[in-house]
Amino acid sequence: MKSYRAVLIPFSSYASRTSYAIAPNGTIMAVYTSLDPAQHVTKMLDALRQWKARQPDAH
């Protein structure tokens, strides 16, 4: 958890709820942390759409 900076403060033995969007080249393009799971999928899909729109071959 510490390697991913996903430790829940102040309970270091628990993970926070963190989502990552990873680009095809392996870089992290987006990170979203919230204990409320309701927006995780929406936030990551938005990040992927934004990434795709910035790609040279996007239409």
C-alpha positions in Angstrom: 0.0 0.0 0.0 2.8 2.4 0.8 4.4 1.9 -2.6 1.2 3.1 -4.2 0.6 5.8 -1.6 -2.8 4.2 -0.9 -2.6 4.1 2.9 -5.7 5.3 4.7 -4.7 8.0 7.1 -4.8 7.6 10.2 -5.2 3.8 9.8 -2.0 2.8 8.2 -2.9 -0.9 8.1 -5.9 -0.1 5.8 -5.8 1.0 2.2 -7.6 4.0 0.9 -9.8 3.6 -2.1 -7.7 4.7 -5.0 -8.2 4.1 -8.7 -5.5 4.4 -11.3 -5.7 4.8 -15.1 -2.6 3.4 -16.8 -1.6 4.4 -20.3 -0.4 1.8 -22.8 3.2 2.9 -22.2 2.8 2.1 -18.5 2.6 5.6 -17.1 -0.1 6.6 -14.7 -2.3 9.0 -16.5 -4.9 9.6 -13.7 -5.3 8.9 -10.0 -8.6 9.3 -8.1 -8.8 8.7 -4.3 -12.1 8.8 -2.4 -13.7 6.5 0.1 -17.0 6.8 -1.7 -16.9 4.3 -4.6 -19.7 6.0 -6.6 -17.4 8.2 -8.8 -14.4 5.9 -9.4 -15.5 4.4 -12.7 -16.8 7.7 -14.0 -13.6 9.5 -13.1 -11.3 6.9 -14.7 -13.5 6.7 -17.9 -13.3 10.5 -18.2 -9.5 10.3 -17.8 -9.3 7.7 -20.5 -11.5 9.7 -22.9 -9.4 12.8 -22.3 -6.2 10.8 -22.9 -7.7 9.3 -26.1 -8.7 12.7 -27.4 -5.1 14.0 -27.0 -3.7 11.1 -29.1 -2.5 12.0 -32.7 -4.8 9.4 -34.4 -7.9 10.3 -32.4 -10.9 11.4 -34.6 
